[in-house]
């Protein structure tokens, strides 16, 4: 089973950018669709974006479309989430998760079986 570790979170001002990384071990990411999720304080976890295993097709939730970009580097066994034009409502703990094979959105939390520990993103002035 694949193990995932997120990194790259931090404090950023509104309008700023961050790039999150999701590094995998225990298996190659080629076999998995990787999704990004987030959970704001006092709110339920929600899907953000995913990138498919076979052809790299991507999906974005409406709230981040046009601002976030998901990508993968199979040689580094890592998936990235580039976040631009960040807003205070983007604040939360960001998690990456894996599901075997191809997957298209919308993201359903229960479909993803392997999760990282999360990385905090805070957008505030």
C-alpha positions as CSV (number, residue, x, y, z in Angstrom):
1,X,0.0,0.0,0.0
2,X,1.2,3.4,-0.9
3,X,2.2,5.8,1.9
4,X,1.8,9.6,1.4
5,X,3.5,12.6,3.0
6,X,2.4,16.2,2.3
7,X,4.6,19.2,2.6
8,X,4.7,22.9,1.5
9,X,2.0,24.4,3.7
10,X,2.4,27.7,5.5
11,X,1.2,31.2,6.1
12,X,0.6,33.4,3.1
13,X,-1.2,36.7,2.4
14,X,-4.3,36.9,0.3
15,X,-3.4,36.8,-3.4
16,X,-0.2,34.9,-2.7
17,X,0.9,31.4,-3.8
18,X,2.0,28.1,-2.3
19,X,3.0,24.8,-3.8
20,X,2.1,21.7,-1.9
21,X,3.8,18.4,-2.5
22,X,2.6,14.8,-1.9
23,X,5.4,12.4,-1.9
24,X,4.7,8.7,-2.1
25,X,6.6,5.6,-0.9
26,X,5.9,1.9,-0.8
27,X,4.5,1.9,-4.3
28,X,4.8,3.8,-7.5
29,X,2.3,6.6,-8.1
30,X,1.8,5.5,-11.7
31,X,-0.9,3.1,-10.5
32,X,-2.8,5.6,-8.5
33,X,-5.1,8.6,-9.0
34,X,-4.1,11.2,-6.4
35,X,-6.6,13.6,-4.9
36,X,-6.2,16.7,-2.8
37,X,-8.7,17.4,-0.1
38,X,-8.9,20.1,2.5
39,X,-10.6,20.7,5.8
40,X,-11.3,24.1,7.3
41,X,-11.8,24.6,11.0
42,X,-15.3,23.5,12.0
43,X,-16.1,22.2,8.5
44,X,-16.2,18.9,6.8
45,X,-13.4,17.7,4.6
46,X,-13.9,18.5,1.0
47,X,-12.4,17.6,-2.3
48,X,-10.2,20.0,-4.2
49,X,-8.6,18.3,-7.2
50,X,-7.4,15.0,-8.6
51,X,-5.0,13.7,-11.3
52,X,-5.6,10.4,-13.0
53,X,-3.2,7.6,-13.0
54,X,-3.2,6.6,-16.7
55,X,-3.4,9.8,-18.8
56,X,-2.9,12.5,-16.2
57,X,-6.3,14.0,-16.7
58,X,-7.3,16.5,-14.1
59,X,-10.4,17.5,-12.2
60,X,-11.0,20.7,-10.1
61,X,-13.8,21.7,-7.8
62,X,-15.4,24.9,-8.9
63,X,-14.1,26.8,-5.9
64,X,-10.4,26.4,-7.1
65,X,-10.8,26.2,-10.8
66,X,-8.5,28.6,-12.6
67,X,-6.4,29.2,-9.5
68,X,-5.0,25.8,-8.6
69,X,-3.1,23.4,-10.8
70,X,-2.4,19.8,-10.0
71,X,0.5,18.0,-11.6
72,X,2.6,14.8,-11.2
73,X,6.2,13.9,-11.6
74,X,6.3,10.1,-11.8
75,X,10.1,10.0,-11.8
76,X,10.0,11.7,-8.3
77,X,6.9,9.8,-7.2
78,X,5.4,13.1,-6.3
79,X,2.2,15.0,-7.0
80,X,2.0,18.8,-6.7
81,X,-0.7,21.3,-6.1
82,X,0.2,24.8,-7.2
83,X,-2.1,27.3,-5.5
84,X,-2.3,30.8,-6.8
85,X,-4.5,33.8,-6.0
86,X,-5.1,32.4,-2.5
87,X,-8.1,33.5,-0.5
88,X,-8.8,33.4,3.2
89,X,-11.4,30.8,2.5
90,X,-8.7,28.5,1.2
91,X,-7.4,28.2,4.8
92,X,-7.4,24.6,6.1
93,X,-5.5,21.4,6.5
94,X,-4.7,20.0,3.0
95,X,-4.5,16.2,2.6
96,X,-3.5,14.1,-0.4
97,X,-5.0,10.7,-0.8
98,X,-4.7,7.8,-3.3
99,X,-7.1,5.5,-5.1
100,X,-5.9,2.7,-7.3
101,X,-6.5,3.1,-11.0
102,X,-8.3,5.8,-12.9
103,X,-10.7,8.1,-11.2
104,X,-12.7,11.2,-12.3
105,X,-14.4,13.8,-10.1
106,X,-16.3,14.9,-8.3
107,X,-14.1,13.5,-5.4
108,X,-15.7,11.2,-2.9
109,X,-13.7,10.9,0.3
110,X,-14.8,7.3,0.9
111,X,-13.3,6.3,-2.4
112,X,-9.7,7.1,-1.4
113,X,-8.0,4.5,0.8
114,X,-4.5,5.9,1.6
115,X,-4.2,9.3,3.2
116,X,-1.3,11.6,4.3
117,X,-1.1,13.3,7.6
118,X,-2.0,16.8,6.2
119,X,-0.3,20.1,5.9
120,X,-1.6,23.4,7.2
121,X,-2.4,26.3,4.8
122,X,-3.3,29.6,6.3
123,X,-4.3,32.6,4.2
124,X,-4.3,35.7,6.2
125,X,-3.1,39.3,6.2
